Amino acid sequence: MTAPCKSKTVWRNFVIPVAFVAVLLAARVLALHPAVARDLDGRFTNSPLHGWFESLRSGKGPCCSDADGRALSDVDWESKDGHYRVYIDGEWWNVPDDAVIREPNLAGRTMVWPVYYSPEGGPLRIEIRCFMPGSMT
């Protein structure tokens, strides 16, 4: 029987665990880093509501812009006992009270600004950063 090669032992005992920890740390930093909002193709730049969308804020912070929000159909949101919830990606999500935009809705349509994240190996979750109710017609 021969002794294991020293370079393979170093690789297995040191390099692989260090690389694994580095990947985990990088994933965690990226998961916690807020996404930067941008209008990538410029289609909302000349909109008369562009400045208004850019100024929208909830208690959770800036909503970004129309390009980052998602318009909802009337069947994809509801209000019950003074609280909202939205249907996104096949699941109902409660809207935190501090995410609701209280100013008049100049766009007219219901919009939500979801933030996707995955806590330490857990399932993908959605946090509602901003919610702007429309008219339920």
N, C-alpha and C positions, 0 to 999 in steps of 0.2 A: 504494500500500500504506500502511496506517495503522499507527501505533505501538500496541502493546497498551496497554490501559487499566491505569493504575498500580495501582488497587485490586485488579484481578484478579491482577496479578503478585505483590503483597504477599500476597494470600490463598494463592496457589499455592506461593510460595517460603517462607512463614513460618508461617502459621496451620495449614495442613494437616500439615506435619511435626511441629510442636509438639503438635497434638492427637493425632497418631498415637503419639508417644512417651509422652504422658500416659496414653493408653489401655493401652499395653503395660505401663507401670509399675503402673498400677492392677490389671491382670490378674495380674501377678506377685505383688503384695502380697496380693491376695485368694487366690491359689492357695497361698501359703505360710502363710496365717492359719489356725490350727486352728479347727475347727468347735466351736461351743458345744453341749454335749449338753443336751437338754431332753425331758421327757415332755409333748409338746404337748397331747395330749388328756386327760392325767391318769389313764389307765387302769391304770398300774402304781403309783400313789401308795399305794394301800391293800394292795398285795401284801405278804405276810409276808416275802418275799425282797427287798423294795425296798432296805432298808438294806444288805443284803449285796451286791446288784448295784452300788450306789453306791460301795461300798468296794473293789471289785475293781481290782487294779493288776497290770500286767505290768512287765517290765523296761523297757518303752517308755513307761510312764506309766499314768494312770488309764484304765480301760476305759469309763467313763461309766455307763451303766445298761442294763437289759434292753431298753429302748426303742431304744437305739442299736445293740445287737448283733443278730446274725442267727442264728437257729437253723438248724442244718444236719442234713440227713438222713444216715444212715449211708453212703450211696453218694457223698456230696459231701465226704468227707474220708477220709484214710488216713494210716497210720503206716508208715514204712519206715526201717529202720536207725536207729531212735530219733529220727527227724524227722517232722514232720507236713507235710501239704499239703492245701489245700482247693480245692474247685471252686466258683468264683464267676463269674457272668456268662459262662458258656461257656468258661472257661479255668482251668487248674490253677495255683495260686499256692503257692509255698513259704512255710511259716510260720517266721519267724526264731525261733531257740531262746529269745531273750529276750522274745518275745511270748506264750509259753506260760504260762498260769496254773497254778501247781503245787499250789494248795490244793484241798481236796475240793470237788467240783462239787455244790452243794446243789440246783441246778436239774435235774440229771440229764441234760439234753440237751446235745449239742455246740453250742457257740456260737462265733462269730467276730465281731470288731469290725473291719471293713475301713475304710480311709481311702482315698478316691479322690483322685487328683491327676493333673495333666498337665504334665510338665516342658517348659518353653519350646518350645511348638509341637509337642511329641512326642505320641505316642498316650496315651490314658487309661491310667493305671497304678493298681494297688491296692497299698497297704501294709497289712499285717496288724498292727494295733496290739495286739490281744489275741486269744488263742485258748484256749478251755477245752474239752478233750476230754470226751466223754460216754462212755456205754457202747456198744460196738459189738455190738448184739444182733441 
